[in-house]
Amino acid sequence: MRFPERFSNLPAYAFPRLRALLDHHPAGGPVRHMTIGEPKHAFPKWVTDIIVENAAGFNSYPANDGTVELQSAISDWIAKRFDVVVDASTQIMTANGTREALYNAAMALCPEEKHNQRPVVLMPNPFYQVYMIAAISVGAEPVFVPATAATGFLPDYHSLPADILNRTTIAYLCSPSNPQGAIATYDYWRELITLAERYDFQIFADECYSEIYRDDAPVGALQVAKDLGADPERVIIFHSLSKRSNLPGLRSGFIAGGPQSIARCKQLRAYSGAPIPAPLQAVSVAAWSDEEHVIENRRLYREKFELADRVLGDIDGYHSPQAGFFLWLNVSDGEAAAVRLWQETGVRVLPGRYLSKETKDGTPGAPYIRVALVASKEETEAGLIALKHCLYKK
């Protein structure tokens, strides 16, 4: 039996790696999970009622591209949130969360070559692992660009040489960034879109954390593209109800962009995609149409940001995130710190190495741990206090 070579050198995914690192050690205290970005706040009470009311929809194949009602609700939300008008029927496609969409958009939109050469897909380092797999799957060269404290925890794509940029077909950018919680400013987006126009590549704007922020709402990539009068196909945005509405199990999100790009994504999905079940599409309509539960969700996260600042704010080098719901803590050696924390306290965190790619310039996530602030305030406080006492003993 012969198997493909393109995936043969992949490391184990982050969470199997974490289990292999920790599970053969006993927990040193009450187990507190602060690893995965799985929202634990309550989702809106009306979610269950809507599923029950629409349960008959499980007896039918759902609309592949999303119901008219769902597409319209998403279009309305984009207009209210970003002041950008997108056509509901031609510029939006629903998806089973952003991971599926981030992968399949590359499958649909990345050309086989550029200037008679192998295409390049840019991504930050650390990064969401699906970016790399998408690049490998389409036969592109993944290029990992450091997103460190020196670059404001966002990748400096302008620093790349012309020979790389000339081959670039897609650049992934997560804002607010995972794991660092940095927000791309208007100027950052303007410069990136200008670069993409100059070198003719698409920007895949992963904005799944855009509604979890402390102060001002993050600017959206489509907002800036509209202001610049950029090619309508230049930017594709990716959103989900997982973080915004505490519905990670709903598997409901969308992509929006130029009509030609969305048409190609829809065509691929017609052959290979799985549509969102009709009752869950009905829930999604209500979720995108309501902001009250999002405001409350943001308030709860803001409380935990402030809690983290109180507990850890006196530590040298502590970085208070602007958005998202992770802490990105420099502990010199993330794997060693994760093992020590588990053995001495029972707190589980994710080594930053598992979110990074080793390059000739090193592994930018190696000194860090990612700490998820998704549990209750009380649980989060207990975990942070244990973490501080363990890793930052005087």
ROSETOR-919685 format. One record per residue (C-alpha): z, y, x; residue in one letter. Coordinates in steps of 0.2 Angstrom, whole numbers, plus 2048, in hexadecimal, padded with zeros to 3 digits. Each point is the difference from the previous one (the first is absolute). Layout:
ROSETOR-919685
ZYXa ...
//
This chain:
ROSETOR-919685
800800800m 7FB811807r 8098107FBf 7FC812802p 805808811e 8028127F9r 8127FD7FAf 8067F480Ds 80980C80An 80A8087F2l 813800802p 80B7FA7F2a 80280D7F2y 80F80B802a 80C7F77F4f 7FD7EF807p 803807811r 8108077FAl 8067F07F9r 7FC7F7810a 80A80D809l 80F8007F6l 8027F17F5d 8067F480Dh 80F80C803h 80E8017F3p 8038107F7a 80F80A807g 8058077EFg 7FA8037EEp 7ED7FF800v 7F88117FDr 7ED8007FFh 7F8810808m 7F07F9806t 7F28007F2i 7FA80F7F7g 8037F97EFe 80780D7F4p 8107FB7F7k 80380E7F4h 7FE7FC7EEa 7EF8027F9f 7FD8097EFp 8087F77F1k 7F08017F6w 7F77F580Cv 8067F07F8t 7FD8067EFd 7EE805804i 7FD7EF808i 8067F77F0v 7F680B7F4e 7F07FC80An 8047EE804a 7F17FA7F6a 7F680780Eg 8047F180Bf 7F57F67F5n 7F080A806s 7F8804810y 805812805p 7F480E804a 7FB7FE812n 7FF813804d 80F8057F5g 8008047EEt 7F98117FBv 8128057FCe 8067FC811l 7F2808809q 8038107F6s 812800803a 7FD7FE813i 7F380E7FFs 80C80B7F7d 80E7FD80Cw 7F580480Fi 7FB8107F8a 8138057FDk 8067FA810r 7F280680Cf 7F680C7F6d 7F17F6802v 7F47FA7F3v 7F97EF801v 7F57F77F4d 80A7F27F8a 7F27F47FEs 7F7802811t 80D80680Cq 80F7F57FDi 8027ED801m 8107F77FCt 8087F380Ca 80E7F4802n 80A80C80Bg 7FA80980Ft 8007F180Dr 7F27F87F6e 7F78107FFa 802805812l 7F87F0805y 7F27FE7F4n 7FA812802a 7FD7FD812a 7F67F07FBm 7F680A7F4a 7FD81080Al 8007FC813c 7EE7FE807p 7FC7F280Be 7FC80C80Ee 7FF813805k 7F380780Ch 7FB7EE804n 8127FC806q 80F7F67F9r 80980C7F4p 812806803v 80E8017F4v 80E80C805l 8127FE7FBm 811807805p 80C7F680Bn 80C7FB7F8p 7F67FB7F1f 7FF7F77EFy 7FA7EF806q 7F27FF7F3v 7F680D809y 7FE7F580Fm 7FB7F17F6i 7F480A7F6a 7F8806810a 7FF7EE808i 7F97F97EFs 7F180C800v 7FC7FD813g 806811805a 80A804810e 8118067FBp 80680F80Av 813803800f 805812802v 812804805p 80A8097F2a 81080480At 80D80E801a 7F480980Ca 7F28017F2t 80C8047F2g 7FF7ED7FBf 7EE8027FAl 7F17FA80Ap 7F680D80Ad 7EE7FA7FDy 7F9810808h 8067F9811s 7F47F17FFl 7F180180Bp 7EF8047F8a 7F97EE803d 80E7F97F5i 7FE80E7F3l 7ED7FD7FFn 8037EE7FCr 80E8037F3t 7FC7FC7EEt 8118007F8i 811809805a 8107FA7F7y 80D80D7FEl 8117FD7F7c 8088107FAs 80F8007FEp 8007F480Es 8077EE800n 80C7FE809p 804811807q 7FF80B7F0g 7F680E807a 7F580A7F5i 7EE806804a 7FF8127FEt 7F180A7F8y 7FB804812d 8017EE806y 7F57FA7F1w 7F480F803r 7FD7FC812e 7FE7ED7FCl 7F48037F3i 7F680C80Bt 8007F380Dl 7FA7F37F4a 7F280B7FAe 7FB803812r 7FF7EE805y 7FC7F97EFd 80E7F47FCf 80A7FD7F0q 8138047FEi 80A7F37F7f 80F80A7FBa 80F7F47FCd 80B80B7F5e 80B7F37F8c 810809806y 7FA8117FAs 80C8017F2e 8107FC80Ai 804810809y 80F80C803r 7F98127FEd 7EE8057FDd 7F47F37F9a 7F47FA80Ep 7EE8077FFv 7F37F47FCg 7F07FC809a 7F58037F1l 8088117FEq 7FB805812v 7EF7F87FFa 7FC80A7F0k 805810808d 7F57FD80Fl 7F17FB7F5g 7FF7EF80Aa 7F47F27FBd 8077F97F0p 7FF7EE809e 80A80680Fr 8127FC7F9v 8067F17F7i 8128017F9i 80B7F17FDf 80F8007F4h 80C7F47F8s 80E7FF7F3l 80B7F680Bs 80980E809k 7FD80E7F4r 8077F67F0s 80A7F2808n 7F47F37FAl 7FB7F6810p 7FE7F17F5g 7F48087F4l 7F280080Er 7F780F7F9s 7F880E80Ag 7EF808802f 7F480880Bi 7F68107FDa 7F280880Ag 7ED8047FFg 7F67F77F3p 7F57F780Dq 80F7F8809s 8097FC7F0i 7F07F77F9a 7FF7F580Fr 8127FC7FFc 7FE7FC7EDk 7F17F5804q 80A7F680Dl 80F7FE7F4r 7F57FA7F3a 7FC7F180By 8107FD809s 80E80A7F8g 80E7FC7F3a 80280D7F3p 8128067FAi 8057F77F1p 7FE80A7F0a 8128017FBp 804807812l 7F280C7FEq 8088077F1a 810802809v 7F780980Es 7F880C7F4v 8128057FAa 806801812a 7F380C807w 80280A7F0s 813803803d 80980A80Ee 8128007FAe 8037EF807h 7F8805811v 80B810801i 80F7F57FDe 7FA7F480Dn 7FD80D80Dr 8128077FCr 8087EF804l 7F67FF811y 805812804r 8127FB7FEe 7FE7F280Dk 7F680B80Cf 80F80C800e 80C7F1801l 7F77FA810a 801811807d 8128017FEr 8037EE807v 7F480180Fl 7FC813802g 80C80180Fd 7F67F380Ai 7F580780Ed 7EE7FE7FCg 8037FC7EDy 7F08057F6h 8028057EEs 7F17FB7F7p 7F680C7F5q 7FB7F37F3a 7FE7ED7FDg 8107F6800f 8027F9811f 80A80680Fl 7F77FD811w 80E7FF80Dl 7FD7FF813n 80C7F3806v 7F87FD811s 7FB7EE7FBd 7FD7FC7EEg 8017ED801e 810800809a 80880C7F5a 7FA7F77F0a 8087F0807v 810808805r 8018097EFl 7FE7F07F7w 80C7F680Aq 80E80D800e 7FE8077EEt 7F47F67F5g 7F480F7FFv 7EE7FC801r 7F380D806v 7EE7FE806l 7FC802813p 7F380E802g 7F67F480Cr 7FB7F67F0y 7F780F7F9l 7F7805811s 7F27F980Ak 8037FE813e 7F380A80At 7FD804812k 80B80F7FDd 80E7F67F9g 8077FC7EFt 8058107F7p 80C7F87F4g 8097F580Ca 80F80B802p 8038037EEy 8077F77F0i 7FA8047EFr 80E8027F3v 7FC7FF7EDa 80A80B7F5l 7FB7F77F0v 8107F87FAa 80E8097F6s 80880F808k 8107F6802e 7F77F2808e 7F680C80Bt 810809806e 8097F0805a 7F17FA80Ag 7FD811809l 813800804i 7FF7EF807a 7F080480Al 80880F808k 8107F7805h 7F67F2807c 7F2809809l 808810805y 8117FC806k 80880D80Bk 
//
